[in-house]
Amino acid sequence: MPTHHSDLYHSAPLECGRGNDLVLGVDELGRRLEREQREKADAQIHLKRLSGEVQQLRAQRDEAVRALAVSNQNAMFQLAKAAEHKDGEGGQHMRRIGVIAGMIAEALGCTEQYCETICDAAQLHDIGKIGIHESILSKPGALTIDEWKLVREHSRIGAGILSAFPSPLMDMAAEIAISHHEHFSGAGYPLGLAGDAIPLAGRIVGLADFFDSLTMDRCYRKAVSDEQALAMIVERRGEQFDPRVVDAFLCIADQVILARNSINEIEAICDLPDIHGDWWMAF
């Protein structure tokens, strides 16, 4: 029994020590939790700051990409104009093709975005002619077989140029460049595509290009009348041209002719070399 009491006596300080240790442990735990909360708050502030910087960098990147795309597009339009000058045009043809293609697309029930894109993309359809020698493009007589083979390469050249600058506009422009001389029957070039295998944009621009080219003077022939051109389109319905595209075009033919004439009049006015200041003051 005494021994038992002695053990109890000696055990009391141990219990007290354990209590102190427990208090110290609670204090240390509190300090640790407080420190972790501060670190967490600091981390959240840092993360928020980093997030803001990332958003700013993304905005700067997006703006740079947009600026580059606009620069590329402007360069392509200037190149297309240069190609058109080689072919004896002064920029009017590409503008007319863009407007006519947009009108046909609208008549077909395409979306507003599609109509806007094809209006711009169609203007680059002959950009590949920049790679064809001017002596061939401006030749007044009939082309030889070898010369004709070279001219046909403008479709591939154009698609190659435009595909180097990927964007929705350039993608459609490249698609048009490679396909606007394909025939619905499969007899066109350069790939011999037929029917719906020809991209819709190529089918639309192929018809717009045919009508506009026929009704304008070229170095190797005189223009045909609008009536003759329309009759030729009807004859080629289902052969050279998609019947659906032909039908849509014929429904708006009068509007297309008015739009074409308006563009020509505006170009004629704006190109007058002796007018300075506002062009309308010449009238």
C-alpha positions in Angstrom: 0.0 0.0 0.0 2.7 2.6 0.9 4.4 1.8 -2.3 1.1 2.3 -4.1 0.7 5.7 -2.6 4.2 6.6 -3.4 3.6 5.8 -7.0 0.5 8.1 -7.1 2.5 10.8 -5.5 5.3 10.7 -8.0 2.8 10.5 -10.9 1.2 13.9 -10.1 4.0 16.0 -11.6 3.8 13.9 -14.7 0.2 14.7 -15.2 1.0 18.4 -14.7 3.7 18.2 -17.3 1.4 16.6 -19.7 -1.1 19.4 -19.1 1.5 22.0 -19.9 2.5 20.1 -23.0 -1.2 20.1 -24.0 -1.5 23.8 -23.5 1.7 24.4 -25.5 0.5 22.1 -28.2 -2.8 24.0 -28.5 -0.9 27.3 -28.7 1.4 26.0 -31.3 -1.5 24.6 -33.3 -3.2 28.0 -33.1 -0.1 29.8 -34.3 0.3 27.2 -37.1 -3.3 27.7 -38.2 -2.9 31.4 -38.1 0.3 31.2 -40.2 -1.4 28.9 -42.7 -4.4 31.3 -43.0 -2.0 34.2 -43.6 -0.1 32.1 -46.2 -3.4 31.1 -47.8 -4.5 34.7 -48.0 -1.2 35.8 -49.4 -1.4 32.9 -52.0 -5.0 34.0 -53.0 -3.7 37.6 -53.5 -0.8 36.4 -55.5 -3.1 34.1 -57.6 -5.5 37.0 -58.2 -2.6 39.1 -59.4 -1.3 36.4 -61.6 -4.8 35.8 -63.0 -5.0 39.5 -63.9 -1.7 39.5 -65.6 -2.6 36.4 -67.6 -5.9 38.0 -68.7 -3.9 41.1 -69.7 -1.4 39.0 -71.6 -4.2 37.2 -73.4 -5.9 40.4 -74.3 -2.5 41.7 -75.7 -2.0 38.4 -77.6 -5.5 38.5 -79.0 -5.0 42.1 -80.1 -1.7 41.3 -81.7 -3.3 38.3 -83.5 -6.1 40.5 -84.8 -3.7 43.2 -85.9 -1.6 40.5 -87.7 -4.7 39.1 -89.4 -5.8 42.6 -90.6 -2.3 43.2 -91.9 -2.3 39.9 -93.7 -5.7 40.6 -95.2 -4.7 44.0 -96.4 -1.6 42.6 -98.0 -3.6 39.9 -99.7 -6.1 42.5 -101.1 -3.3 44.6 -102.4 -1.7 41.5 -104.0 -5.1 40.6 -105.6 -5.3 44.1 -107.0 -1.9 43.8 -108.5 -2.9 40.5 -110.0 -6.0 42.1 -111.5 -4.0 44.9 -113.0 -1.9 42.3 -114.8 -5.1 40.9 -116.2 -6.1 44.3 -117.6 -8.5 45.2 -114.8 -8.3 48.1 -112.3 -9.8 46.6 -109.2 -13.4 46.9 -110.3 -13.7 43.2 -111.2 -12.8 41.9 -107.7 -15.1 44.4 -106.1 -18.0 43.4 -108.4 -17.4 39.7 -107.8 -17.5 40.3 -104.0 -20.8 42.1 -104.2 -22.4 39.7 -106.6 -21.3 36.6 -104.6 -22.7 38.1 -101.4 -26.0 38.8 -103.2 -26.2 35.2 -104.5 -25.4 33.8 -101.1 -28.2 35.9 -99.5 -30.6 34.8 -102.2 -29.7 31.2 -101.3 -30.6 31.8 -97.7 -27.1 31.7 -96.3 -26.4 33.3 -92.9 -25.5 37.0 -92.6 -22.0 36.0 -91.5 -21.5 33.7 -94.4 -22.7 36.5 -96.8 -20.3 39.0 -95.3 -17.4 36.6 -95.4 -17.9 35.5 -99.0 -18.3 39.1 -100.1 -14.7 39.7 -98.9 -13.2 36.3 -99.7 -14.6 36.3 -103.3 -12.5 39.3 -104.1 -9.3 37.2 -103.7 -10.5 34.5 -106.2 -7.9 35.4 -108.9 -5.0 36.3 -106.6 -3.0 33.4 -108.1 -2.7 35.4 -111.4 0.1 37.2 -109.7 2.2 34.2 -110.6 1.3 34.2 -114.3 3.3 36.3 -116.7 1.6 39.5 -117.8 2.4 38.8 -121.5 0.1 35.7 -121.3 -2.7 37.4 -119.3 -2.8 40.4 -121.6 -2.4 38.5 -124.8 -5.0 39.9 -127.3 -5.2 36.7 -129.4 -6.0 33.1 -128.6 -3.7 31.3 -126.1 -1.6 28.3 -127.1 -2.2 25.0 -125.3 0.9 25.6 -123.1 -0.2 29.1 -122.3 -3.6 27.9 -121.3 -2.1 25.3 -119.1 -0.1 28.0 -117.3 -3.2 30.2 -116.9 -5.1 27.3 -115.3 -2.4 27.1 -112.6 -3.6 30.4 -111.1 -6.1 28.4 -109.1 -3.5 26.3 -107.3 -1.1 29.3 -106.9 -3.9 31.4 -105.3 -4.9 28.6 -103.0 -1.3 28.2 -101.9 -0.8 31.8 -101.2 -4.0 32.2 -99.2 -3.7 29.0 -97.2 -0.5 30.3 -95.7 -2.6 32.8 -93.6 -5.2 30.7 -91.8 -8.3 32.5 -90.7 -12.0 32.1 -91.4 -11.8 34.7 -94.2 -8.6 33.3 -95.7 -9.8 29.7 -95.4 -12.8 30.6 -97.5 -10.7 32.6 -100.0 -8.4 29.7 -100.5 -11.4 27.4 -100.9 -12.8 29.7 -103.6 -9.4 30.1 -105.4 -9.0 26.4 -105.8 -12.6 25.6 -106.8 -14.2 28.5 -108.7 -13.3 27.0 -112.1 -14.7 23.6 -111.2 -17.9 22.6 -113.1 -20.9 21.0 -111.6 -20.6 18.2 -114.1 -17.0 17.5 -113.1 -15.5 18.9 -116.3 -13.7 21.9 -114.7 -10.3 22.3 -113.2 -7.9 21.9 -111.4 -9.3 19.0 -109.4 -12.2 17.8 -111.5 -14.7 18.1 -108.6 -18.4 17.6 -109.4 -21.7 18.4 -107.7 -21.7 19.1 -104.0 -18.1 18.1 -103.8 -17.4 21.6 -105.0 -17.5 24.0 -102.1 -20.6 26.1 -102.1 -18.5 29.3 -102.1 -16.7 28.0 -105.2 -20.0 27.3 -106.9 -21.3 30.8 -106.1 -18.1 32.6 -107.2 -17.8 30.5 -110.3 -21.2 31.8 -111.5 -20.5 35.4 -110.4 -17.1 35.4 -112.2 -18.6 34.0 -115.4 -21.4 36.6 -115.6 -19.1 39.5 -114.7 -16.3 38.5 -117.1 -18.7 38.0 -120.0 -20.3 41.3 -119.6 -17.1 43.3 -119.5 -14.6 44.1 -122.3 -11.4 42.1 -122.2 -8.2 42.5 -124.2 -9.1 39.3 -126.2 -12.8 39.9 -126.8 -15.7 42.4 -126.5 -18.3 42.2 -123.8 -21.6 40.3 -124.5 -24.9 41.8 -123.5 -26.5 41.0 -120.2 -29.3 39.1 -122.0 -26.7 36.9 -123.8 -24.8 36.2 -120.6 -28.0 35.2 -118.8 -29.0 32.9 -121.7 -25.6 31.3 -121.5 -25.9 30.7 -117.8 -29.3 29.1 -118.3 -27.8 26.8 -121.0 -25.1 25.7 -118.6 -27.5 25.0 -115.7 -26.7 21.6 -114.3 -23.5 21.3 -116.5 -21.1 24.1 -115.6 -23.2 25.6 -112.8 -25.1 24.3 -109.8 -28.9 24.5 -110.7 -29.7 25.8 -107.2 -27.1 28.6 -107.6 -28.4 29.4 -111.1 -32.0 29.7 -109.9 -31.0 32.0 -107.0 -29.0 34.2 -109.4 -31.8 34.5 -111.9 -34.2 35.6 -109.2 -32.0 38.6 -108.4 -30.4 39.2 -111.9 -31.9 42.7 -112.2 -30.5 43.7 -108.8 -27.1 42.2 -109.7 -27.0 44.3 -112.9 -27.9 47.5 -111.0 -25.3 46.8 -108.4 -22.7 46.1 -111.1 -23.5 49.3 -112.9 -23.4 51.3 -109.7 -19.9 50.0 -108.9 -18.7 50.9 -112.3 -20.1 54.4 -112.1 -18.5 54.9 -108.7 -15.1 53.6 -109.9 -15.3 55.8 -113.0 -16.0 58.9 -110.8 -13.3 58.1 -108.2 -10.7 57.4 -110.9 -11.1 60.8 -112.6 -7.5 62.2 -112.4 -8.4 65.9 -112.7 -10.7 66.1 -109.8 -9.4 67.3 -106.5 -11.3 67.5 -103.2 -14.8 66.0 -103.0 -15.5 63.9 -106.1 -19.2 65.0 -106.2 -18.1 68.6 -106.9 -17.4 67.6 -110.5 -21.2 67.5 -111.2 
